[in-house]
């Protein structure tokens, strides 16, 4: 997501949408992988991901598949589950 996503979300939620020091400038991961001789693809859709995974499986060598994403939902409702018993 090009950021420290959980930190950004918490800053927005807890500090009135004031955000600082959460954006990242990622390198071109596909170009970096290819510079080391590793097959690499960047995909944007589920269908493209399916095709890229199938192609990677056929290569039977290391492969990088980059899937850019937007803001991610909060994981805390899954990690901080309520007690069911006791």
N, C-alpha and C positions, 0 to 999 in steps of 0.2 A: 504494500500500500504506500510505499515511498515515505514512510514515517514510523515513528514510535507510536503506533496506532492506539494502544491501550492508554498510554500516557496522554496523548492528544485528546482522546475521548474523555478521560477523567478531568483534564483541564477545562474542557468545554462544559461538562456537567457540573463540576464542583466549584469552578471559578469564573462563572459568568461569561463563558465563551472566550476568555483570555487565554491565548495559546502562545507558548514560547518554547523554542529549542526542541521541536518535535519533528520537523521536516528533515528528510534525508535526501541526499543527492546520490542515488545509486549509480554504479557504473553500468555500462552496456554489458550485461552478463552473457548475452549470446556471443558478442564479439570477443569477450574475454575467453570464453570456453573454446571458441574456434581457434583462437591464437595459441592454445595449448593442444590443438589437434583433436578436440572433443566435438562430436556432432552436437549441434544446438539448434533449437527452434524457439520462437516466441509465438504464442498463440493467444487469441482473443475470445474464442467461442468454445462451447462444449464440444461441438463437432470437430473443430480443429484440434482440440486436446485429444480427443479419441483417436484421430488419425496420427497425431504425433506420438502418442504412446504406442500405437501399433507399429509404427515405423521404428521406434526405439527398440522395441522388443525383437524385431527382425534383425537389427544391427548386431545385437548380442555383444555390445561394447558400451563403455560409459557414454552417457548422453545427458544433456541438460535441456529441460523444457521449462521456459519461463512463462508464467501465467500472471500478468499484471492484474491487480485487484484494486478495488476502491476501499472505502472505509469498511472495516469489519465490525460485525456486531459484538457486543460485550460478551466475554466468555464466562463472566462471574455467575450467572444463573445456573450454569452447568457445573462449575467448580465448587460453589458454596451452596450445596444442596441442603435443604432442611432435613432435620432428623425425622425419621419415620417411626422408629421404635425407641422406647426408653426415655 
